Amino acid sequence: MVHVGNGDSKHSVDIAGYQAFEGMQLFVGTRNVSFNLGRSNDLIVMLEKSIPTPPLINPFDGAARITKVLESIACSGENNDNDWLSVQNDQWTLAGAKKFAIDMSGIDQTSNVDYKTLTDLNSQNKRSSRGLKSDLEATLNKKYNQWLGGSGNNNEMGKISRAEQLRQLDSKIAFNFAIGGQGADIQVTAGNWNLMFGDNIQSIIDTNLGSLFGLMTQQFTATGMVETTFTYTPQNLPTKLKNKLLGRLASVSSDTTLGDIFGVDSTTDGKIISRNGEPIDVVAILKDMLAVVTEFGGEKLSAFTDPTKLLDNLQSSINLGKDGIISFAESHGLKEKATEDQQNESEVSINAQTPITTSQTENSKITEENDRPFGFNSLNIPNLFATIFNKDKQTDMRDLAENLKENLAADVLNMEKKTLDFLRNSGHLKGDGDIHVSLGNYNFNWGGDGNDLGAYLGDNNNFWGGRGSDTFYATGISNIFTGGYGNDLGVLMGRSNMMFGGDGDDTAIIAGRINNVYLGDGLDKAFVFGEGGEIHTNAGNDYVVTTGNYNRIFSGSEQDFVVTIGNHNQISLEEGNDFAQNFW
């Protein structure tokens, strides 16, 4: 599907200042291509034939509230320069550290850290069974999903090269591909292997070298399934060591982007310009950058590297009529070449419109608790087996059934209130600020310009924010977030996740096992929960708190404040007048 032009749809609806549904596109299946050129606020949805059930309530609601609490802790006393250090020292006492570890432990679902005994004497060998339970649940869920899908994942990779893995992937799976164009777009994917550009394909220059090392830790099978969800096996030790090594290699020139290497920048309208004023071959540079993507089966991307040429070809094809349109679609990978019999039956519609009905309802005024999660809380039924043996839960179930109508109405009003509040106050969905939401695995997203928001519930997802103050929420394994330029926020809960903050005052909240944080220059804040983490903050007055075991901190230059809670942690304060507190 190709959409050229600015959004001027009669079906558009104004929601709290956001002009929604200027473009709507729905794809089901694989090998779909969506190309948008121009400024419009589009809704792009890409689904597989087997659509997973979305969560009934916002899974990141609790994490968002914890984020506000953690940021307020870091900002305590900052308005009083003379008293800032004493305010911080007053809140970071042994009792305060113990309470902090217990109160915030809910954000960590995958590590073995026992937060209740973390500050007790002789507790360095105490562990929680949380990590083992997490791996068991993830493995069982994966096997169950394979069973639901039919044949499952029976192909074993064996000891073959990564290049051979990619060739097998190319023959067995296919990407969906979308370019949102300028505007505040909403992109939703419910499957695996999606390439999504919030603005233009030129945003690929925001890809940084550190994230490429992170990509090497992402494991997959020949059928595209996420691999290694269970790590409590002796034979998996080499994988753990390799991932830790790759995580440390990622710190070398981690913020260097493809744009830095090629000496180019991109404009907001998707043009590539040279940094030194010399003439450049834009198409050749983009094709070089896309070479790695081509290895993953994205060979059709090269057709969209030159929008001007694409528009000229499209106009020429329209002038030729029906046959010209068919030829254009086939040559750009939008339509497979038809047989002679199929050509006689095929039809092409120019400027075809699908009627969309919209309805408007009056806003109702209702007082809701601020901590009520976004979603259908009334349908969030407790575990069946837990209900059988628990009278309190049986009473809750009875109340849910008896007051279902009232609870559903309250949920809808709460969602409406929070949606309007989000549109007015979040800073997202304004200008070129896009939203990317994914329920699947192995997605690649480039936000481009604007304050972008990414939310991911699967594994092996990658998000490059680009310019603007971007926000990233993720659960799962081996998710990678690169903020780029701007004051970025990353909340990553899982295992083997990476965050690259880049330039700006960034905030990282990381929980789980073997996570890596590289925040670059700026006044950065990092809160790390779990074990095996590595934190680099580089230049700037940074604020770092680690809660757990076996974490390494490199605070960089200038004045930093570092707190460690737990055992076997290492701190390198490096240059500047730094402050550190250690509770173990």
N, C-alpha and C positions, 0 to 999 in steps of 0.2 A: 504494500500500500504506500503510495506516494502522495503527500499533501503539501502543496506549494501555496504560499500566501499567508496573510495575517488572519487572525481569528476574528471573524465578524459574523457569528452564527446567530440566527434568530432563536436558537434553542439555549443560548447561554443564560446562566442564572447568576445574579449577584448575591453572594453569601458573605456578609460582613466585610464588604470591600473587595472580595476575591471574585473575579469574573470566571465562574466555573463552566465547564463543558463547552468551551469554544471549539473543541475537537474531541471526539470520542472514538476509540478504536479498540476492538475486542478480537483477540486471536486465540484459537484453540488448536493445539498440535505443535509441530516442530517445523523448522525451516521457514519461519515467517519473517518478513522484513517490513519494518515501518520506518519510512523516511519522511521527516517533517522539516520544511524549510520556510522560515518566516517566524513572526511573533504571534503565538497563540497559547492559551492555557489549555493544554491537552490532557485527557485521561486515556492512558494506554494500559491495557490489561492483557497479559499473555498467560494462558493456562495450558496445562496438559489435558489429555483426554480423561485422565483420572484425577479429578480435582480434590486436593486434600482439604480436610475440614479446618477452616480457620479457627483460631482461639476465640472463645466467647467473650473474654475480657482482655484488655490491653496487658500483654505480658511484661511490659516495661514500665507500668505505672508505678510500682514500688521502687524500681531503680531510679526513676525520675525524682521521686520524693527524697530518696537517699542522697541523690546528687546535690539537691539544694542544701541539705543538712551539711554535707561534707564541704561544700563551697563556703558556707557560713563559718565553719570552723577555721578554714584557712584565712578568712578575711577578718577574724576577730582582732580588734585593736589596730587595724590598718589605718584608721582615721586619726590616730594619735601616734605620730612618729616617735615621740619620746617614750611612750609607754607600750609600744607594740610587743617588744620582747617579753616584758613582764606579764602581759596578758596571755601570751602563748605559753609561758612557763607555768602560769597558774592553772591553765586547763590541762596541761600535759603532766599530771602527777601519776603515781603508780595506780591510785584508785581510778583516776580518769582514764588511763590507758586500758585498764581491765574492763571498765564499763564500755568504752569505745569498741573494744574487740568483740564483746558479747553482743552489743546492740547492733553492730553493723555486719555481723557474721552471716546474716541471711542472704547477702548478695553473692556469697560464695557457695556454689552447688557442686563443685567438682574436685576440690583439693582434699587432702588428708589432714589438714590443720585442725587441731582441737582448740577452738577459740576460748572455751571455758577455762582451760588450764594454762593458757599461753604465757601468762605472767607469773605462774606459780614456780616456786623453787623446785629444781630437779624434774622439770616437766619436758625436758628437751626430747625425750624418746616417746612421749605420748602422742597418739595419732587417733584420728577419727575414721570411721568406716564410710564417710560421705563419698569419697572418691571411688571406692569400689562399687558402691550402690549406683553411683552415676554411670559408671561404665557398663554395669550390668543392664541398667534400664535402657541406655542408648543402644547396646547390642541387641537386646530383645526387640526394641522398637524397629531397628533396621531389618531384622529377620522377619518381623511381622509384616512390615511394608513390602518386603520382597514376596512374601507369601500372598498378600493381597494382589500384588501386581501380576501374579501368574507364575511364569517360569522362574522368576527370581534371578539371582546373580550366580550362575553356575560356572562362568568362565574364570579360571584362575590365571593370574598374571604370570606367575613364575618369575624366573630371573631373566628378564628381558630389559632392554635399554628403554630410556624414557622416550626416545624417538619412535621406537616400535609401539610403545603404549599410545602415543599420539596418533600414529597411523591406524591403530585398531579403533581408537576413539572416533576418528574421522569416518570410518566405515560403519560404525554402529550407532552413533548419536549425531545430533545436529543442533546447532545453535538457533535460537530466536534472536533477532537483531532489531534494535530500535534506536532511532535518533529523534529526540524530542523537539529539537529546534529551540529558538528563543521563546521566552515566556516561562511562567510558573507551571510546570507540568507535574502530574501525578502518574508515576509508573509503578504498576503492580505486577509481580510475577509469582505464579504458584507452582512452578516446575523447576527443572534443572537446566543448566547451561543456557543462560541468557546474557547477551551483550547489550547493555543499555547506556546510551549517552544522553544525559539530561539536556544538553544544549546542542553541541556539534561534535562531529567525529574528530575535529582538531583538538579536542580536550585530551586526547591521548598523550599530548606532550607533557601533561601533568604527572605521568607515571614516573615514580622515583626508583632509583636503583635498589634502595633498601627493600621495597616491596617485592622486587623480583627475586631476592633471596627468600622472602617469605613464601612466594609461590612454589618454591622448590620443596617446602615442607608439606604442601597439600597433596594428599594421597588419594588415588582413585583407582578403580578397577577398569577392565576393558569395556564394561558396559556402562561406565560413568558413575557407578555407585561410590559413595564415600567409604574409604577404607580405614582400618585401624581405629575403631571406636572403643575397643577393649585393650587396655595397655598393661594389665596386670599379668603379663606372661614373660618368662625369661627371654624368649626369642625376640621380644620387642625392644630389648635394651639397646641394640644398635640404632633403631629408629629414634629413640629418645636422645641418644648422644648426638646423632646427626642433626636433629632439629635444634638442639641447644647450640651446636657449632654454627649452624646457619643463622640462628638468631644473633650470635655475636658478630658474624660476618656482616650482617645487615647494618651494623652500626658504622661501618666504613662508608663514608660519603652517602649516608642514608638519605639525605635531602636532595641530592643531585638528581635532576629530572631529565627526561629525554629532551626537553626544550633546552636545558643547559648544555647538553652534549652537542646538539645540532646548532646551537646559537640562535634559536628562534623563539618568538612569543606568538600568542594568539590574541586576536581582538574579540570583543563581545559578539560580533556578528559572524565569527567563525573563520576569519582570514588569518593566514600565517604570515608573519612579517619577520624580517631579519633584525637582529639586535644591533648590528654594526652598519646597517644601511646598504649592504651589498645585495645584488640581485640573487634570488634563490629559486630553485625549482621546487615549488610547493608540493606538487603531486609526487615527485620522486621522494621527497623527504617523508611524506605521509606513508608512502608505500613501504619505505624502509622501517618506519616505526610499526607498521601493521604486520610486518613479516612474522613476528612471533604469534600474532593472533591467527594468521593464515594457517600456521601449523596445527591449530586447534579446529580446523574445519571452517574458518571464516574467510574462505577465498573470495567470496562475493563482496566483501567490504570494499575492495579496491574500486568498485564501480561508483562509490559515493565520496571519493576523496576530492573530486573537483565539482562542486555544486554548479558552477557557471556552465561547464560543459554538459552536465546532466540536464540543466534547464533547456539549453539549446537543442539537445537531442530530443527532449520531450516535446518541445514546440514543433520541431520538424516532424515528429511522429504523429502529432495531432493533425497537422496539415495534410498528412497522407491518409487520414481517416482510420477506419477500423483495423486494417492490416498493419498500419504503422504503429498503432497502440499495442497490438499483440507482439510485434517485433521488438518494441522498446521494453516491454515487460519481460520477454524471454531473454533478451541480451543483458538485462540488469539483474537477473536472478529472481525476479518477482513472480515468474510463472514458468513452469516447466514446458518444454517444447511439446506440442500436442501431435498425435498421429494424424493422418489424413482424415480418418473417420471422426476424430475428436474435433478437428478444425471445422468441420461442417456443422457441428453442434454447439461450438463455443460462442459465447456472446460477450461483448465488452461494452460497458456502460460508461459514458463520459459525464462527469458532474452528477452522478447518481447520488441521491440523498435518501437516507433511511430516516423515516419519521421517528422522532423521539418525543414522547409525551412527558411534560413536566407538571408538577403540582406544587402549589404553595400552601403552606399551613401557617396559621397564626402562632406566634411564639407565646408559650404559656409561662407564667411566672411561678417559680417554685423554689423553695429553699432546700438546698442539698448540702450534705457534708462534703467538705473539700477533699477528703481522702477517699471518697467513693470512686472505685476504679472505672475507667471508661469501658463500656461494653455491657453485655447482658448478664449482670450478676445474678438475676433471678433464675437463669437457666444453668448456672454453674453448679451442677449437682455434685455432692460429695461422693467419695469412693463407696461403692456398693458394699464391699466386705467390711469396711470400717463402720458403715451405718448399721449393719446387722447386729453388731455387738456393742453399740453405743447408743444409749437412750437419748442423750442430748442431740445427737445427729438425727435420730429418728424424729424428734420433735422439730428440728430445723427443717427436715424434709416435709413434714406435715404442714408447717407454716408456709413453706415455699409453694406447695400445691394449693393451699386455701387462699393465698393472697397473690396468686400468679398474675392476675390482671393488673392489680395495683402496682406490683413490683415491676412488671414490664413497662408500664406507663412511666414509672419513676426512672427506669433505666434509659428510656428514650429521651426524656427531658434532660437527664444528666448528660447524655451523649451530645445532645444539641447544645447545651450550655458550654461544655468543654470544647466542642468544635468551634463555636463562635469565639471563645476565649483564646483558643489556639491561633485562629486566623488573625485576630486583632493584635495579639501580644507576643507571639513566638518569633516573629521576624522571618518565618518561612513562607513560601508561596507568595512572595513579593518580588517583583522584577523578574530575574532569572532564577529565583530560588525554587528548586524542585524537591519533590518527595519521592523516594524510592522505597518500596516495601516488597519484601520477598519471603515466601514461605518455603522455598526450595534450597537447593545446594548448587555450588559452583556457578555463581553469578558474578559478572564483571560490570561495574557501574562507574562511570565518570560523570561527576556532577557538573563540572564546568564553572561558570560564573554564578554568583548569587549565594544566598545562605541555604545550602542544601541539607536535607534530612534523609538519612538512611536507616531503615529498621529491618533486621534480618533474623529469621528464626532457624536457619539451617546451618550447614557447615561449608567451609571452603568458599566463603563469599568475600568479595573484594570491592572496596569503595575508595575512589580517589576524588576528594572533594573539590580540588581546584581553588579558584579565588573565591573568597567569602568566608563567613563564619559558619562552618559546617558542623553538623551533629550526627553522631553514629551510634546506634544501639545494636548489639548483636549478642546472641547466645550460640553456643556450639563450639566446633573445633576449627582451628586454623582460619579464622576470619581476619582480614587485613583492612586497616583504615589508614588512609593518608589524608591529613587535613589540608595541606598546602598553605596558601597565604590566608591569614585571618585568624580570629580567635575561635578555635575549634574545640568541640567537646566530644570525647569518645567514651562510651560505656560498653565494655566488652566483658562478658561473663561466660567462661568456658575453659578451653584448654588450647594451648599453643596459638594464642592470638597475638597480633602485632598492631601497634599504633605508631604512626609517624606524624608528629604534630606540625612540623615545618615552622615557618616564621609566624609569629603572633603569640598572644597570651592564651595558651592552650590548657585544657583540663582533661586529665586522663583518669578514669575510674575503671580499674582492671581487677577481675576476680577469677581465680582458678589456678591451673597448673601451667608452668613453663610459659608465661606470657612476657612479652617484650615491649618496652615503651621507649620511644626516641622522640623527645619533644622539641628539639631544636632551640632557636633563639627566642627570647621573650620571657615574660613573667608567667612561668608555667606552674601548674599544680598537678600533682600525681598522688592518687590514693590506690595502693596496690594491696590486694588481699589474696592470700594463698601461698604457694611455694614455687621455688625455681624461677622466679621472675628476675628480669634485668631492666633497670631504669636508667636512662641517660637524659639529663635535662639541658646540657650545654650552657650557653651564655644566658645571663639574666638572673634576677632575684627569684629563685624558685622555691617551691614548698612541696616537700615529699613526705608521705607517711606510708610505711609498709607494715602490714600486719600479717605475720606468718613466718615461715621458715625458709632458709636457704635462698634469700633474695640478695641481689647485688645492686648497689646504688652508686651512680657516678653523677655528682651534682653540678659539675662544670664550674665555670668562672662566676665572679661576682658573689653577692651575699645570699646564701641559701639557708633554709631552715629544714632540717631533716629529723624525722622521728621514726624509729624502728621498734616494733613490738614483736617479740618472738625470739627464735633461736637460730644460730648459725647464719646470721645476716652479715653482709659486708658493706661498709660505707667508705667511699672515696670522695672527700669533700672538695679536693682540688683547689683551685685559686679562689681568693676572696675571703672576707670575714664571715665565716659560716658558723652556724649553731647546730648542734646535734644532741638528741636525747635517745637513749637506748634502754628499753625495758625488756629484760629477759630473765 
